[in-house]
Amino acid sequence: PTPAPDAGGAPGAGEGPAAAAAGEDPSAVDEDTLRILIATDSHVGYNEKDKVRNKDSLNSFEEVLQIAKSRNADFILHGGDLFHENKPSRSCLYKTMDLLRRYLLGPGDIGFEVVSDPSIFARGMVNYEDTNVNVETPMFMIHGNHDDPGGESNLSAANLLEVASLVNYFGRSEDLEDIVVKPILLRKGRTQLAIYGLGNIRDERLHRAFQAKKVRFETPANPEQWFNVMILHQNRHKGNKGGVPNKSCIHEQMLPPFLDLVIWGHEHDCEVNPRESLQAGFYVVQPGSSIATALSAGEVQMKHVALIDVKQGVFRCTPVPLWTVRPLVMKDVSLSESGLLRTDTQAIWNSLSGDVEALIAQGEEEVRRRKRELEARGAHGLEAPSLPLVRLRVEHSGFETISGQSFGQQFAGRVANPEEVLLFHRRGGGQTPAVGSRKAPVPDNLEIEEAPAGGDDGVKIQDIIYKYIEGEQGLSILPEPDLNDAVQSFVHRAENGAIDQFVRKIVEATNEAVLRESRAVGEEEIRVQIQDRAEQQRRQRLTG
């Protein structure tokens, strides 16, 4: 690919491949420049039943759409998890479609053309070519792990938006044994852009597919003449200390080297400034989420979307802050280092209350700042948050915990999350398995993906499951990897019949195999054959 020049001084852009000239009008776009608004992980519908935070996700998503319109973006590119729930509520779906109609439809002209095979879209055309609607700002999107296709129809919420001509949904893989990534080819003036989209696939499975060379990229003739962008929604490898097993994420060097820019969805930490991948040679932009779905350190920083200008072989990335996002302030304290007596519960209560008061003051100042910035931007119809999110992480080794609900009630009306203000945790390390324990580590590729809200606040689902299938309680007929898929569909996609269908399918297949292949006569011999068959299937899945 054509190497991008070093960055200059785009405000807030850091070290990007190209930079805005001083004083340049941010809304000005010439006939050769493709302007793209990049957003990921909007999680529309998150906490929609909460009395304080029910409008947060929609509010921030509307701000994203307003930015695209005010900055004259040619189109919006969304990196997955538009919806928080796999089956969004009717109210959530209605309000989202209403926003898309208001901001994406209109009499304006489309300044670029899609020149690739339209069969990449389910309806056989890009939505602005639909004669029944007037699309002013096209939106292209892939699915994430929250809004991926599933159920008997194998459809997602994105399919509903697509059939209404509101979005262009791409990046869906039908055959996981032969994953083909086809690009959307766009042209504007002398600029040619190829966008390779890959919707979310379970990380362990996609990792194995890359390792087995089962992922193919179809490229146009003379790919060096195109600016090549990839957008995906997966766990990103962060090194050995990243907290994610090596097989439960995608490494940058797995992606093809002809790419110029990679847009990384799923990760909520905002790393919007382009960073050059030392392993692969392309640039990576990680916009992060537009709402805090976990009260973790990665969600504290300011949320942004990315405004990317592509002109022939170079691009410029301009971060745009989202002022409607509710601020999160955090602090870590250690009771064991506080000098407080373990028995003096009132002193502990007062000390923690003082820490929370300081955080509230910090949060209120940030709330006022965001309101001022939102007003200065001239945003219409958007609500700035009035209460901050506050989280105090308390290391309590040797101390008893305090009821989080009763403690938080004193801050009701002053924080948005009074019941979640405190998070108690113990100093890590020190746990060893009991002597004679048969418990073995859960294999990386048997882990069930957790929703982002899980974090460090609760017990992981896979820990509960494997507590009941380890050792002598192990499964004799059902292979664990397939059970993993079924439970994940039941928990995260709300497919109520997923486990029942899985059990019926495996039992029927096992019965057929035994009747067809078995020469055993006794009950015990049949049981051994069934166990051997399950173990063989399990090993085949684990080795890819």
N, C-alpha and C positions, 0 to 999 in steps of 0.2 A: 504493500500500500504506500501511497504518497505520504512521506513523513510530515507531521504537523509541526509548524514553527513554534518556538518557545513563546510563553505567555508574556504579555505586557501588563498593563495596569487596569484591567476591567475591575470596577469596584466590587469587592467581595469575591472575585472569581478565583483568586489564588493563582496557582501555576497551571493555567489552562493552555491548550495548544494554540489559541489565538485570542486576542484581546480587543476590547472596544477602545476606540480612540477617545481621547479626553473630550468631553462635551458632546459626544454623539447622541442623537435622539434615539432612545431605546425602542421607540415604536416604528422607526424608519427601517424598511426592508426593501432592498433593490430587486431587480428582476432576476438576478442570479442567486439570490440568497433564500434558502429554505429555513424558515423559523419554526422550531418545534418546541412545544410546551411539554416537558417531561414530568410526569407524576406517577407515583406508585403507592400501593397500600393505603388507599383512602378509607377502607373499613367502614363504608357507609352502613349505618344501622347499629354501630357499636353502642352499647348501653342505652338503647332507645327507650327502655322502660324506666330509666333513672330520672327522677324529678328534676335534677340539676343539670345533668350532662346529656340529656336525651337528644338535644339538637346539635351537639358539638360536631359530629362527623359530617352531617349535611351542611352545616355552616361553613366548615373548612373546604368541603368539596365545591361549594358555590364560589368560594374565594378563588379556588384554582381555576374555575371556568371564567370568572371575571378577569383574572390576570391574562388568560389566553386571549380574551376578546380585546382588552385594553392594550395589550402589547402586539396586536396584529399577528398572532401566531398563524402560520399556514395550516397547522393541524396539531392535535393533541395525541401524544403517545403514552399510553397507560400500561404500567408494568405488573398488573395483577392485583388481586384482593381489592377490587373496587367495592365489593360487598363484604361485610364481616361474617355474615351467615351464609352457608351454602344454599339455604332456602330463605331468602330475605322475606320479611313480612310484607303483606299487601301495602301497608302504609309506606314502608321504606321503598319498595319498588315504585310505587306511584309517585312519591316525592322525587326520587332520583330521575325518573323518566320526565317528569315535569321540568326539572332543572336542565336536563339535556335538551329538551325541546326549546326552552327559552334562550339558551346560550349558543346552541350549535346550529339551529335552523335559522334561516333568514335569506334576504335577497342578494347578499354579497356574492362576489365571484370567487371561484377557486383558482388560485394562482399557480397550481402545479398539475401534473397529470400522472396517473398510474399507468405504467406501460408494461407491467408484467401480466402473466396469465391470470385472468379474473377468477379462475376456478379455485384459487387459494381461499376465496370467501365462499361461505356456504350458499349464498344466494346468487353466486355467479357474477357478481359485479360489486364495485365499490359503491357505497351508499349515495355519494353525490351524483351518480349517474341514474339514480332512480327518478323517473319522470314524475312520480307522485309526491315527491317532497323536495323542498328547497334547502339543501345543506349548505351552510355558510362556512362552518369550521368542522371539517371531518375529525373524527376521533377513532384512532386505531388502538386496540387493546388485546392483551393476552389474559389468560386466567391465572389465578394464583392458587394456593393450597386451600383457601377458604371458599372460593367460588368456582371450584373446578367442576367439570361435568360428572354426573353420576346418576344413579337410579336406573330403572328399567329403560327409560328413554335415552339415557346417557347424554342428557342436555344440561346446560348450566344457565345461570341467570343472564350471562352474556349473550346466549342464543336468543333470549327474549328481546333484549335490547337491539340485537342485530336484525331480527325479523321485523322490528318496528322502524328500521332504517335510521336508528339513532347512533349506532357505532358500527365499526368494522372489526369483527372478531377473527383473529388468526392465531397461528402458533399451536394448534391442537394436534396431537399425535394420535393417530388411530391404531397404529401397530407398534407396540412397545418393544418388539423384537427387531424392528427395522425402522428406526426413527429418522425421518427425512425432514430436514429443515429447509423450507423453500422461502426465498426472499420476496418481499414486496418491492418492486422497482418503481421509483418515482423520479420524475425529471422536472426541473424548473430552470428555464434558460440553459445555461451551460453547466448547471450542477446536476449530477446524477447520484442518486441515493439508493442504496439497497438496505432494507431492514429485515433482519433475520429474527423471527420471533419463536420462542419456545415456551409454551405454557407449562405450568408446574407439573412435574412428575415426581413421584416419591424419590427423595434424594438418594437413598441406597440403590434403588433400581436404576436411576439415571447414571449414577456413578459407575455401576457395573456395565451399563450400556456403553459408556465412553471407553471403559477399560477393554471391553470386548470388541471395540470398533463397530458398534451397531448404530452409531449416530452419523448420518451423512448430511453434508451441506451441499445443496444445489446452487451453483454460482452462475451468473450471467457470463456471456462471452466477454473476454478481456476484463476480469474482475478488478484489475488494477485501475481501470478507468472510472470505477464507482467508489463512492465513499461508503464503506461497509460498516453498518451498525447492527449490533445484536442486542436484543432485550430478552431477559430471562427472569424467572422467579424461583430462586433456589437458595438453600443455605450456602453461604460463601465461606470458603476455607480461610481461617484467620490464624493459621499456625497451630502449633501444638498446645498453646495456652488459650485457644479461642473458645473452649468449652464444647466443641462439637466434634464427635469422632471423625477420623479422616474419611471413612466411608459414608458418612452421613452428610456430605456436602460436596460442592463442585469446586475443583481447583482451577485457577485461571489458566494454567498451562494445558488444561483439557480442551479449551476452546481453540478454534483454528487461528493460525497466525495472520491470515489475510485480513482479519478484522481491524478496523481503525478505532472503534469506540464500542464499549460494552455498557449497557444500562442494566444495573443490577437491582432487581426487585426482591422483595421478601424481607430483606434486612431493614429494620426500623431505624437504626442509627443513621443520622443525616451526615453523609460524607459527599456533599454535592460538588465540591471542587474536583475537577478531573485529576486522577492520579495515574501515572504511567505504570503499567504492570511490568515489573522487572523480569518476570518469568516468560511473558508472552509478547510483549512489545506493543500492545495496544493501550489505550486509555480506558479507565473505568470511572463511571459516574454512578454513585449510589445515593439517589435522592432521599431515601428513607420514607417513613410513613408521614401522613398529614394529620395524624391524631395519635395521642399516647394511649395504647391499649394495655400497656404493662407499666407499673410504677417502678421502673428500673432506671439505672444510671444512664443507659443509652438513650432514654426518652427525654432527658432533662434539657438537652441542647435545643436551640432554636430550630424549628421545622422550616424547610424550604421546598420549593419546586425549582426545576432547572429550565432555563430558557436557552435553547441551543440554536445557534445560527450556523448553518453549513453552507459554505461557498466553495464549490469545486473540491479541492483536496484538503481544506482546512475547516476547523470549526471553532466557535467561541462559546463558552458556557458561562451564563450569567445567573447566579443564584438569586432567587426572589423569595424573601421571607413571607411566611404565612402568619399574619398578625391575629387571625381569629382562633388560632390554636390555644387551648387553655394551658397556661404555664404550669410546669411541674418543678417544685423545689424539693431537694432532698438533703439529708445529712446523716452521717454515721456517728453513733456514740457507743461507748463501751462502759457498761456498768462495773465491770471488774476493774477498770482503771479510773473510776470516778471518785474513789475514796468513800463512797456511801456504804453504810452498814446494810447487810443483807436483810436484817429484820426490820429496818426502818422504812416501811412501805410508804408512809406519807412523804418522807424526804425524797424517795425515788419518784413518786408521783409528781411532786413539785418540780423536781429537776427536769423530768421529761416534759412537763408542761411548759417550763421556761424555754426549752429548746424548740418546742413547737411554736410558741409565740414568736420567737425570732424568725422562724421559717415563714410564718404567716406575714410578718412585716415585709420580708423579702419578696414574697409572692404578691402581696398587694401592690408593691412598687412596680413589679413587672406587669401586673394587670393594667395599671394606669399608663405605663409606657406603651403597651400594645394598643390601648384605646386611642392614644394620641396618634400613633403611627397609622392606624386604620383610618382615622378621620383625615389625616394629611394626604393619604392616598386617594381619598374621594370615593371610597367604596360605597355602593348603594345597596341598602337592604341587609347588610351584614351586621351581625351582633358580635361585639367584642366580649370576651369572657369577663364575668364580674367576680368570680371566686377562683382562687388558685387550687391546684392539687398539691397536697403536702404529704411527704413520706419521711418518717423518722425510723431509720434502721438501727435497732438496738441489739448489741451483742450482750447476752445475759448469762454467760457461763457462771454457774454457781449461784445465780439469782432466780427467784420465781418470776413468772411472767405476770403481766397485768392484762385484764380483759380489754381488748382493743375497742369493743363497742362502747363499754361504759366510759372508757377514757376519752374516746372521740366525741361523745355527746356534748362535752363542754365547748367544742369548737363548731357545733352545728350552726349553719348560717354564716360561718366565716371561712370555711373551706368546702370544696366540692366533694370531698370524700371523707367525711368524719369517721366512718366505720373502718377505714383502711389507713388511718394515719400512722399507726404503729406496726412495725414488722420486727418480731423478735427472732433472733437466730443465735446459734452457738458457734463458738470458735471451731473452725474446721479441723479435720484430722482426728486420729485417735481411735477410730472404729475398726476393729478387726473381726473377721468371721469367727464364730465359735468353733472350738476344737471338734473335729469330726463332722462339721457341716458339709453337706453335699452341694451347697449353693455355688454355682459358677457364674461368672460375669455374663450378663445378657449380651449376646452378639450384637455388634453395631447395626447390622442390617435387619435386626428384629425389633428395633426400637419403633414405637408408635409416635408419630409426630405430635407435638404438643401445640395447642393454640398459644399465641403469644402471651395471653394473659396468665398462662401457667407459671412461667418464670420460676422464681425461687419462692413463690408464695404458697405452694401446695405440693401434695404428693403427686408424682408423675403417674400417668395411667399405666405405663408399662410395668412400674414397680408393683402395682396392685395385681396385675394379671399374672406376672411371673412368680409372685408369691404363691399362687395356687397351682402352677403347673411345673414347679421344680421337683427334682428328686423322684420319690415314689409316686407323687401325684402327677407325674408326667403324662403327656398325651400319647395314646396308643394308635389312634386312627387319624385325628386331625393334625395336619402339618402346621407347625407354628407360624411360618411366614405367611401362609394363606389366612390363618386366624388373625394375624396382625392386620392384613388388609381389610378383613371383614369388620373387626372392631373399630378400626379407624373410620370406615364408612358409617358405622353406627353412631360413633361419638361426634365426629366433626362434620358429617354431612346430613345427620338426622335421618338416615335411611333405616327405618325401624325394622325392616325385614332382612337386613344385610346378613346378620349372624345366622338366622334361621335358614336362609337360602344357601349359605355357605355349608352349614352342617348337612342339610339334605343332599346337596350336590356331592359332597365327599362320601357320605354314607352310601348313596346309590352307586357311585363309581367304584367304591371298595367292594360292595356286594357283587357287582358285575365282574370285577377282576377276579375275585375269589372263585366264583362259579365257572368262569372261563378258563382260569389258569391252574386252579388248585388240584393237587393229587392227594391232599391230606385227608385223613379219615377221622381222626379224633378232634375233639373240641380244642384241645390245647395246641395241636398242630396248626389249626386254622387261625387261632389267636396269634401265634408266632408269625405266621405268614402275613397277617394284617399289619402287625407291628413293623415287620421288615419292609413292607411296601410303603408305609408312612415315613419311615426313616429314609428310604431311598428318595422319595419325593422331596423330603426336607433338604437332603444334601444337594439335590439337583437345583433347588431354588437358591440355596445359599451360595453355591458356586457359580450361579448365573448360567 
